[in-house]
Amino acid sequence: MAAEMVTGVLVSTFLEKTIDTLASRLIHILRQRKHKKELNNLKMKFLAIDVVALDAEQKQFKDPRVRDWLLRAKDVVFDVEDLLDEIDYELSKSHVEAESQSATNKVWNSLNSSFVSFFEIEIESRMEEVIEDLEDLANESYILGLEKGGGVGIGSGSGSKLTYTSLPNESVIYGRDDDKEFVFNWLTSDTPNNLSILSIVGMGGMGKTSLAQHVFNDPRLEGKFDTNVWVSVPHEFDVLKVSRAILDTITASTDHSIQQEVIQRRLKEELMGKKFLLVLDDVWNERPSKWEDVQKPLVFGGQGSRILVTTRSEKVAVTMRSEKHLLQALKEDHCWDLFAKHAFENADPQPDPDFIEIEVIGLTRSV
């Protein structure tokens, strides 16, 4: 059976749903109130990000600036989801307080007075913060050259099921063939363990993400796992957000729960008995307790499940109790190949050896 391959959390998959959900929560409260303008403004800012999100998802592996932009966009989506959770909580509390009153008008008076008070104090301020963040993202999208509607093959629209998304993949990876084979062999080797973890460790710019991407997209992996999942991890390692990102990516839907136990129970149900491959890209967390909490539902996967981590820190590998693969600097000829590809757009220049040694190798030695 072909593995289900998904990447994410896909901002473009969830933005429209988040916008619609926010509007449905607030529209009856905001009717004929000045805050309706704020909601419309928020929706327009969201849409400005939504139209370029697909292009960003396609370009993130070739441009680290786009990847950083996309991670911050995802953080804003999570912030809005948290806001929705708070709105739901306040509405539920208002309903409970109103149940003791029998008359319909008393119920609505209680509902509106309690919720509007909360809205005035908290939600308006939060909406303004989100709008500012979205404005910053929109301005940066122009600088980064993100285009509207970029890319094909990614599920979109309400109700669509994302079953396959191919990560952008260059045909050649320079100087990492041995590393790629090592990681591939580790992923496909027989093991009695339910879950094994490998951390690819190296300084920034050495190609950790590209290496993981090439392995993840290797056709030889087809059918090796029941589910293949790629999650770009925010710098701030929040247990709830990371768990929800994994769940949302697997199900290609958004779970708005703010209860960690609920999210992890659902994640456990999704993974129970399934052999999965999970890539956690760019992990910075060095606190064992946080990783142990994220890992709780993951151990219920089927025998042979794997987690592949990319990180700059060897301490992260220790924290995750993982095996470790250290990336070494590229050899000089590979440095030149990499430089020539990007500088001359795949032309085949005849380099001056002295120029290579003095100028190019010095610049690319760290990768």
ChimeraX attribute file (.defattr): number of C-alpha atoms within 10 A of each C-alpha:
attribute: neighborCount
match mode: 1-to-1
recipient: residues
	/A:1	8
	/A:2	11
	/A:3	19
	/A:4	18
	/A:5	23
	/A:6	23
	/A:7	25
	/A:8	21
	/A:9	28
	/A:10	25
	/A:11	22
	/A:12	24
	/A:13	25
	/A:14	20
	/A:15	23
	/A:16	18
	/A:17	16
	/A:18	20
	/A:19	20
	/A:20	11
	/A:21	14
	/A:22	19
	/A:23	18
	/A:24	11
	/A:25	14
	/A:26	16
	/A:27	14
	/A:28	12
	/A:29	16
	/A:30	17
	/A:31	10
	/A:32	10
	/A:33	11
	/A:34	9
	/A:35	18
	/A:36	17
	/A:37	12
	/A:38	16
	/A:39	21
	/A:40	12
	/A:41	15
	/A:42	22
	/A:43	19
	/A:44	15
	/A:45	19
	/A:46	24
	/A:47	17
	/A:48	18
	/A:49	24
	/A:50	23
	/A:51	17
	/A:52	22
	/A:53	27
	/A:54	23
	/A:55	20
	/A:56	29
	/A:57	23
	/A:58	20
	/A:59	20
	/A:60	18
	/A:61	18
	/A:62	14
	/A:63	12
	/A:64	12
	/A:65	15
	/A:66	22
	/A:67	18
	/A:68	14
	/A:69	20
	/A:70	24
	/A:71	19
	/A:72	17
	/A:73	22
	/A:74	22
	/A:75	17
	/A:76	20
	/A:77	20
	/A:78	18
	/A:79	17
	/A:80	19
	/A:81	21
	/A:82	16
	/A:83	19
	/A:84	22
	/A:85	16
	/A:86	16
	/A:87	20
	/A:88	14
	/A:89	13
	/A:90	18
	/A:91	18
	/A:92	14
	/A:93	14
	/A:94	20
	/A:95	18
	/A:96	14
	/A:97	14
	/A:98	19
	/A:99	13
	/A:100	10
	/A:101	13
	/A:102	9
	/A:103	10
	/A:104	11
	/A:105	10
	/A:106	14
	/A:107	18
	/A:108	15
	/A:109	13
	/A:110	19
	/A:111	21
	/A:112	18
	/A:113	12
	/A:114	18
	/A:115	21
	/A:116	16
	/A:117	11
	/A:118	16
	/A:119	20
	/A:120	11
	/A:121	10
	/A:122	14
	/A:123	18
	/A:124	15
	/A:125	12
	/A:126	15
	/A:127	19
	/A:128	15
	/A:129	14
	/A:130	19
	/A:131	21
	/A:132	14
	/A:133	16
	/A:134	23
	/A:135	17
	/A:136	12
	/A:137	21
	/A:138	22
	/A:139	12
	/A:140	15
	/A:141	20
	/A:142	11
	/A:143	9
	/A:144	14
	/A:145	12
	/A:146	20
	/A:147	15
	/A:148	15
	/A:149	14
	/A:150	15
	/A:151	16
	/A:152	12
	/A:153	10
	/A:154	20
	/A:155	17
	/A:156	17
	/A:157	12
	/A:158	11
	/A:159	10
	/A:160	12
	/A:161	14
	/A:162	21
	/A:163	16
	/A:164	15
	/A:165	15
	/A:166	15
	/A:167	19
	/A:168	17
	/A:169	16
	/A:170	11
	/A:171	7
	/A:172	10
	/A:173	15
	/A:174	16
	/A:175	19
	/A:176	20
	/A:177	12
	/A:178	9
	/A:179	18
	/A:180	18
	/A:181	12
	/A:182	13
	/A:183	21
	/A:184	18
	/A:185	11
	/A:186	16
	/A:187	24
	/A:188	15
	/A:189	9
	/A:190	10
	/A:191	13
	/A:192	8
	/A:193	12
	/A:194	18
	/A:195	20
	/A:196	20
	/A:197	20
	/A:198	21
	/A:199	29
	/A:200	27
	/A:201	24
	/A:202	21
	/A:203	16
	/A:204	13
	/A:205	13
	/A:206	19
	/A:207	21
	/A:208	24
	/A:209	22
	/A:210	19
	/A:211	20
	/A:212	23
	/A:213	21
	/A:214	20
	/A:215	19
	/A:216	26
	/A:217	16
	/A:218	13
	/A:219	9
	/A:220	11
	/A:221	17
	/A:222	16
	/A:223	13
	/A:224	18
	/A:225	23
	/A:226	19
	/A:227	19
	/A:228	25
	/A:229	22
	/A:230	25
	/A:231	21
	/A:232	23
	/A:233	24
	/A:234	19
	/A:235	13
	/A:236	12
	/A:237	17
	/A:238	15
	/A:239	18
	/A:240	19
	/A:241	21
	/A:242	20
	/A:243	22
	/A:244	26
	/A:245	25
	/A:246	26
	/A:247	23
	/A:248	21
	/A:249	23
	/A:250	25
	/A:251	15
	/A:252	24
	/A:253	20
	/A:254	19
	/A:255	15
	/A:256	19
	/A:257	15
	/A:258	17
	/A:259	10
	/A:260	15
	/A:261	12
	/A:262	14
	/A:263	23
	/A:264	23
	/A:265	12
	/A:266	16
	/A:267	22
	/A:268	18
	/A:269	14
	/A:270	17
	/A:271	21
	/A:272	16
	/A:273	16
	/A:274	18
	/A:275	21
	/A:276	26
	/A:277	27
	/A:278	21
	/A:279	26
	/A:280	21
	/A:281	21
	/A:282	21
	/A:283	20
	/A:284	19
	/A:285	22
	/A:286	17
	/A:287	14
	/A:288	13
	/A:289	13
	/A:290	16
	/A:291	19
	/A:292	14
	/A:293	15
	/A:294	21
	/A:295	16
	/A:296	14
	/A:297	21
	/A:298	24
	/A:299	18
	/A:300	20
	/A:301	21
	/A:302	19
	/A:303	18
	/A:304	21
	/A:305	28
	/A:306	25
	/A:307	19
	/A:308	22
	/A:309	27
	/A:310	27
	/A:311	22
	/A:312	20
	/A:313	19
	/A:314	17
	/A:315	15
	/A:316	23
	/A:317	25
	/A:318	15
	/A:319	17
	/A:320	21
	/A:321	15
	/A:322	17
	/A:323	14
	/A:324	16
	/A:325	17
	/A:326	14
	/A:327	17
	/A:328	15
	/A:329	18
	/A:330	20
	/A:331	14
	/A:332	17
	/A:333	14
	/A:334	19
	/A:335	22
	/A:336	19
	/A:337	15
	/A:338	19
	/A:339	18
	/A:340	18
	/A:341	13
	/A:342	10
	/A:343	10
	/A:344	10
	/A:345	9
	/A:346	12
	/A:347	10
	/A:348	10
	/A:349	9
	/A:350	7
	/A:351	10
	/A:352	8
	/A:353	10
	/A:354	9
	/A:355	11
	/A:356	17
	/A:357	14
	/A:358	10
	/A:359	11
	/A:360	17
	/A:361	20
	/A:362	13
	/A:363	13
	/A:364	19
	/A:365	15
	/A:366	15
	/A:367	21
